[in-house]
Structures are given as C-alpha cells and as structure tokens.
C-alpha cells in the first residue's frame, strides 16, 4: 500500500525539517499536508519554492485529516534525535485516527509504552525508520564489487549530501547507467524504501552496515553505486559515522559536497574545512584504507544570489582544479558528464601494492 | 564483594584471550583458576611468563570449582563478539554452581533466554560488561577540562594500547601525579571497575561516550587523564571507534602504540601503517578537530629477542625523532619522564585561531 503522508513539523517546517524536505522533493509517496501552525494557510511551494509541491500547510492533525492521509511522518530529526515533548499529543491524535506513524528519530517511538499501547488499541503501526538491524562485522567482501562506488562527503552535516547523491543517480540513469542510490540515513531510507541509518548502528558494526548496503546494491545489478554520506570528517560528534562509511563502502571516488557559507561545524567551535583542506584529509585517510580521489565539488548555494552562486562555483573549481557545480540548482547532467570518466574501479590496498 | 574469578578460555588462553590477560596482569580481583584443557596442569606463569601469575590452569568448570571461585569470566573477545557455541555448556555449569557470569562479549548474555532463566533459578547474576549505557551527544564540555588528556592510538587492534595506558598511569602516579586511567573497552572496564565499551555505543553517540568518560575522570580530580584507545585509524571495521575517541576525548597529546611485526590490519589486506605514516595521519586529523601531537612511541616487542627489541626501539626513535620504548618490557618510568614535559593542555580550535 502506498503512503499518503501528513508531515508533522510544527514551527520547524521552514527551519530545519530536513527529513520532510527530502521526502517531499525526492520521495515517491504522496504528501497530502504539512502540519505547521507558523505557516498554516500557505502551500509548501510558497514557503520553500525549490520543493515544487502544492501540498497545503495546516494548523493541526485534525485539519490534516480532511486530506485523507494514511500515515503521519515525523518530519524533522533534531540534534540528538529525541522527540520534542510537545509533539506527543499530535502523535497520539494521529494514532487515534489510525494513521501509521513513521519516524526517523533516534528515540524509538515503538519503545514508548504510551504510543505502543495506543497503536495496538487503534489497530495501527509505528515504523521507526532509524531502527537498525543486526549486521555482520566488516568482512572485506565489498572489495569484490565490480561496479564503481561513489561516496558523497561534505564540509558539515545537512549540506545536501543526500540530494547530491540522488541527483547524480538521476543524471547517470539519464545517461544510460544502471545507477543505484544507497541510503545511509533516515530520510534516504524513507525515499528509497530500503537502507540502514548507519548512525544508529553500534559503532563496531557501522562499517559492516555500510558494506552490506553496497553489497545489496551490487546484487541488484547496479553498474554505478552512489552512497549517501553522513556527517563530516571533522564533525566532533559524527566523524565516526563519516569514517565508517569511507571504510565500509570502499569508495572508488568521492564527491565533496560543500555549503560555502558554513563557518563552523554546526554550533561547535570547530571550523568547517575549506575545499583544499577537505580534499587533502579525505584522500589522506583513504590512502590508508583504499585509495580514492575527490572527483568533483557539489556546492549548495541555496540562499546565494545567482551571480554569487556562479562565482562561488568558479572559485571552488579554480582552487581545486576539479569540476564544480550546484547540482540541485543548475542541474546534475553537465556535472555528471564531466566526472563520469573519473569514476573508475580502483583495487583495494594490499601489502604488495602499498608503496 | 570482591570477585574470585575462574576464567573461561578453552583452547584460547595462550592464543588470543586478551581480556583474560589484561585482567590477570592489571586487575585487582583474584584469579583462582583458568579453564583451558589444552594447557591443563600448568600454571599461568608457565604459559605466559609476563602475566606473573601462579593461578592453576584446569580442564573444566568442575575442576575450577575446587578453588572456590565466585565468578566466571568469559576470557576472550572473539572477532564480532559472539559466544562460541561450544562454551554454552560451561557457562550453564557455572551458573548451576551459582557463579556470577561476567562477560565482555558483544553478544549480551543476559539477553539469552536460557542463561537468564538458569541464572534466575540458581539465584545468581550476569554482568555484561560491554553493555553500554545511554549517553548524550558530544557537547564540547570536554574542551573545558583542565587536566591534560593523553590518548593512546596504535597501528592495529590488540597491540597493547590498554597496557601502555595503564603503565603510563602507574609511572605518572609514581612521579606524584594524580593520574587517572580512562577505560574504553571491556577489559579496561573490568580492570578499573568503571567505564564504557565505546565500540558498543550507537555510532552517533560514540564521541559523546568518550567525552563523558573524560569528564568523569576530571570530576574525580585527576591532573592527568590517560585514555585507552581502540582499533586503528585505518582499521576497515573499527576505524570509526578510533576516530570517535580522537574527537570525543579532545586529547592534548597522543602516544602511538605499535607492534612492529604487524604487516596488515588483523586479517584484512589493509597494510598496517609505519611510524611516520601513522603520526602524519593522526596529527592531520586532529588538526581539523583540536590540534595535538604524537609525543612518543610505545612499542610492543613481545616475541622479539632483547637485542632485537632494543634495536627496534632505537629505529622507531630515529625515524620519528620521538622518545620510544617498550613500557611493558623495560618499564614505563623513563618513558614517562621523557614525555611528561610534552603533555601540556592545548586549547580547542576556534574559527579565530584556525589559520
């Protein structure tokens, strides 16, 4: 059964409802309404034009019900992943209306006794997208995958690694490739309908989870595998997840996704890396795991004027000597065509080949 | 109540019973017997002299019981952390004899229905040392810790990072410091009686766990904090845990622990890093998080002849220009005295100080 989502993002829709935005732009499920009193009466397109959606924004779950949703999507993933307590009422109301509850929070809603009991009584279910399955340790089988693997990395969280990955896959398919997107976070999983939130896996097994995802995509017959990256290599909290993906996916090429306006990593004092620094540290690490290069820079110029955006694209390309573009804003085809020849399978390190 | 351990390591005691060895050498609990049929009749000292223990090695749980243990320690942590199925019988026998079961496996024994029911019936308990508590996300509070933080890193797993950390703490205490060991793995937790197996924490929270551990040590009044490292920065499976510790502990200095005979990372094709490479990649990463240098090389020369060991120590020092020694074999005092002046508090990165 396909989902007809009401998306819960009270007060957050225009601010940081990354999950909501991703599902609206890239998902195949229908969005019937967004619940956000601070924008009620408008349409999604009026608030965020690039989402290209006419879904109405309403005040409450009760109002959303007139559009006949069959699922409520918790539309944001706040830092730490807890459920804002003031959202409990809306979720219970949706359960009472027999909507399926779909959540990408770290806080597992089906572990919550009140939600579980209510869902049981109403005869509906809770899908905790982020709940990770048990996975094996990294085994090295990923080194035998024939299709080249591209991993997106970035200068911070929430700069557009998932969007760039999806745009690259779309462009590669338009160019005739059997390209496959590999979801590694809750929004990606919601969009693709499979995958693992690698950040939710027990640390020892995170690289193993990444390996399993690439193996699955290869098994499905992909000839190009594009893995959604997570975090940032110098993110004080999430760097471990970034490195688990770099090790576990054994990428053959990286695409560096940067929001040029980031000064620090989220709200930490840690400075966000510049283009050259970011390329150097990722390539130095991969040299110790399985060598791969950054083959292009995908910029997130959202909020910059068109001429500012084009000038930043030119600057990134000049500094790095690599193709650069904003794939969401200016389209991914040209960028993909430029980097395609650089995406080639590279063998794993062995003692014999190591210097 | 203090523990009197029988240690279960059938067929593994001389091979890879890292947990057993650590607890015997550095723990404060009594070891009354080791269960390993392949060495039965000998004493621990006869098999592994450096453990300096006269505990008898016996054939079975039944034989161990004559030495009045009150706890059974599962003495090894196999790759992936599962319980070897052929050990179930011994554990059930120990439960039947009302021993507490203490395990550092990833596989949580108290989640096993048969063990749980048996323990309940016998009136004894199961302590899963590796089970991780819920921890907050990394917050940056660790940047305010006044005591310098030293983190051990290494060229592979199981090269002696915990032992070196414990030896450094002992030497620093002998020199009058209020030094504190921070345990980050199951053996360290067993020895110190507190800590978190960081490899068992959900990946997003692993750096947060490391931060909490350092904050705890600081709160206890330490003026030098030595954190046991995990994995290796280019370990295909465990690199994420290594980096979580580098980010979460915000170390002021690193000690690089190397087994010079490692050619590859465990059984992966990935080459183990040489001294200079290892220093370069760790320092490059920390430069993006909070700058810190490697201040010395602690070698694990176990198995080398004394002259070979001394020559390798000299070679490491010559290549790196840093103090080098085997702290377990030759004592930690001299090494500690040499590096002490280099262990100084270093401020966190901020945008203002970043280049």
Boltz contact constraints between the chains, C-beta under 6 A:
constraints:
  - contact:
      token1: [A, 80]
      token2: [B, 137]
      max_distance: 6.0
  - contact:
      token1: [A, 137]
      token2: [B, 80]
      max_distance: 6.0
  - contact:
      token1: [A, 137]
      token2: [B, 237]
      max_distance: 6.0
  - contact:
      token1: [A, 138]
      token2: [B, 236]
      max_distance: 6.0
  - contact:
      token1: [A, 138]
      token2: [B, 237]
      max_distance: 6.0
  - contact:
      token1: [A, 140]
      token2: [B, 268]
      max_distance: 6.0
  - contact:
      token1: [A, 199]
      token2: [B, 203]
      max_distance: 6.0
  - contact:
      token1: [A, 199]
      token2: [B, 204]
      max_distance: 6.0
  - contact:
      token1: [A, 200]
      token2: [B, 202]
      max_distance: 6.0
  - contact:
      token1: [A, 201]
      token2: [B, 203]
      max_distance: 6.0
  - contact:
      token1: [A, 202]
      token2: [B, 200]
      max_distance: 6.0
  - contact:
      token1: [A, 203]
      token2: [B, 199]
      max_distance: 6.0
  - contact:
      token1: [A, 203]
      token2: [B, 201]
      max_distance: 6.0
  - contact:
      token1: [A, 203]
      token2: [B, 203]
      max_distance: 6.0
  - contact:
      token1: [A, 203]
      token2: [B, 206]
      max_distance: 6.0
  - contact:
      token1: [A, 203]
      token2: [B, 240]
      max_distance: 6.0
  - contact:
      token1: [A, 203]
      token2: [B, 241]
      max_distance: 6.0
  - contact:
      token1: [A, 204]
      token2: [B, 199]
      max_distance: 6.0
  - contact:
      token1: [A, 206]
      token2: [B, 203]
      max_distance: 6.0
  - contact:
      token1: [A, 206]
      token2: [B, 240]
      max_distance: 6.0
  - contact:
      token1: [A, 207]
      token2: [B, 237]
      max_distance: 6.0
  - contact:
      token1: [A, 234]
      token2: [B, 288]
      max_distance: 6.0
  - contact:
      token1: [A, 234]
      token2: [B, 289]
      max_distance: 6.0
  - contact:
      token1: [A, 236]
      token2: [B, 138]
      max_distance: 6.0
  - contact:
      token1: [A, 236]
      token2: [B, 247]
      max_distance: 6.0
  - contact:
      token1: [A, 237]
      token2: [B, 137]
      max_distance: 6.0
  - contact:
      token1: [A, 237]
      token2: [B, 138]
      max_distance: 6.0
  - contact:
      token1: [A, 237]
      token2: [B, 207]
      max_distance: 6.0
  - contact:
      token1: [A, 239]
      token2: [B, 243]
      max_distance: 6.0
  - contact:
      token1: [A, 239]
      token2: [B, 247]
      max_distance: 6.0
  - contact:
      token1: [A, 240]
      token2: [B, 203]
      max_distance: 6.0
  - contact:
      token1: [A, 240]
      token2: [B, 206]
      max_distance: 6.0
  - contact:
      token1: [A, 240]
      token2: [B, 240]
      max_distance: 6.0
  - contact:
      token1: [A, 240]
      token2: [B, 243]
      max_distance: 6.0
  - contact:
      token1: [A, 240]
      token2: [B, 244]
      max_distance: 6.0
  - contact:
      token1: [A, 241]
      token2: [B, 203]
      max_distance: 6.0
  - contact:
      token1: [A, 243]
      token2: [B, 239]
      max_distance: 6.0
  - contact:
      token1: [A, 243]
      token2: [B, 240]
      max_distance: 6.0
  - contact:
      token1: [A, 243]
      token2: [B, 243]
      max_distance: 6.0
  - contact:
      token1: [A, 244]
      token2: [B, 240]
      max_distance: 6.0
  - contact:
      token1: [A, 247]
      token2: [B, 236]
      max_distance: 6.0
  - contact:
      token1: [A, 247]
      token2: [B, 239]
      max_distance: 6.0
  - contact:
      token1: [A, 263]
      token2: [B, 351]
      max_distance: 6.0
  - contact:
      token1: [A, 264]
      token2: [B, 351]
      max_distance: 6.0
  - contact:
      token1: [A, 268]
      token2: [B, 140]
      max_distance: 6.0
  - contact:
      token1: [A, 269]
      token2: [B, 348]
      max_distance: 6.0
  - contact:
      token1: [A, 269]
      token2: [B, 350]
      max_distance: 6.0
  - contact:
      token1: [A, 270]
      token2: [B, 349]
      max_distance: 6.0
  - contact:
      token1: [A, 271]
      token2: [B, 351]
      max_distance: 6.0
  - contact:
      token1: [A, 271]
      token2: [B, 354]
      max_distance: 6.0
  - contact:
      token1: [A, 281]
      token2: [B, 284]
      max_distance: 6.0
  - contact:
      token1: [A, 281]
      token2: [B, 288]
      max_distance: 6.0
  - contact:
      token1: [A, 284]
      token2: [B, 281]
      max_distance: 6.0
  - contact:
      token1: [A, 284]
      token2: [B, 284]
      max_distance: 6.0
  - contact:
      token1: [A, 288]
      token2: [B, 234]
      max_distance: 6.0
  - contact:
      token1: [A, 288]
      token2: [B, 281]
      max_distance: 6.0
  - contact:
      token1: [A, 289]
      token2: [B, 234]
      max_distance: 6.0
  - contact:
      token1: [A, 348]
      token2: [B, 269]
      max_distance: 6.0
  - contact:
      token1: [A, 349]
      token2: [B, 270]
      max_distance: 6.0
  - contact:
      token1: [A, 350]
      token2: [B, 269]
      max_distance: 6.0
  - contact:
      token1: [A, 351]
      token2: [B, 263]
      max_distance: 6.0
  - contact:
      token1: [A, 351]
      token2: [B, 264]
      max_distance: 6.0
  - contact:
      token1: [A, 351]
      token2: [B, 271]
      max_distance: 6.0
  - contact:
      token1: [A, 354]
      token2: [B, 271]
      max_distance: 6.0
